[in-house]
Amino acid sequence: MKHIKKVLPNGLRVILVPKKESTSVLVSVTVQAGSNYESEKDSGISHFLEHMCFKGTTKRPQSTEIARELDSIGAMYNASTNRYQTEYYVRVRPKHLAQVFDIVSDLYLNPLLPVEEIEKEKGVVCDEIDMYADDPSSVASQLMLEKLFGDQVAGRDVAGTKKHVQSFTREQIKKYRDTHYVAGKTIVTLAGNFDPKKALQLVRKAFDKL
């Protein structure tokens, strides 16, 4: 499949994969920020930050606004964190590309990280940790990593521990974000039915200041 690769002056990498016969377009923003880049104190913070980026931005200050806007245009969206990266992605009909790009870039670039939402989300993430603790295959995989690597980044759970999660502060989260959410560690990918020239303009407009 033919693709186009660009690097913006600020170091941001862009991958465009146009496919005219597609009925949708995928917008993905991926950052090199996962559990392998965390200190012991920050264990689980990449995953927690992924959650917080959906909890209000400068353009959309209410925690429900991003989801409501995406739902209103029939978008499929999610985010994920692993040991090496965090990804935010949306798939939508091509006619909504500009709007979706504005939303995705907004949650990536402008999260408010409100203290009250941080405290609420601690409970959500701790419940998620408990959920995986009830899954035998997840527990077995994590135990294997702990036995192989011990108390170092490769042996820790991506989500951290409930003790770590409960200890996170806004200042700690913001410092981690400011360190890792930078242009040189970010890749913006578009795949599907779109015009490459217009898509690149959208990327430049949104991310030039990163």
Salt bridges, closest charged atoms under 4 A:
GLU40 OE2 - HIS164 NE2 2.93
GLU69 OE1 - ARG60 NE 2.70
ASP102 OD1 - LYS59 NZ 2.72
ASP102 OD2 - ARG60 NH2 2.67
ASP106 OD2 - ARG60 NH1 2.73
GLU117 OE2 - LYS120 NZ 3.72
GLU119 OE2 - LYS122 NZ 3.12
GLU121 OE2 - HIS51 ND1 2.84
GLU121 OE1 - LYS55 NZ 3.36
GLU128 OE2 - HIS47 NE2 2.99
GLU128 OE1 - HIS51 NE2 3.36
ASP130 OD1 - LYS162 NZ 3.08
ASP151 OD1 - ARG156 NE 3.53
ASP178 OD2 - LYS174 NZ 2.83
ASP178 OD1 - ARG177 NH1 3.70
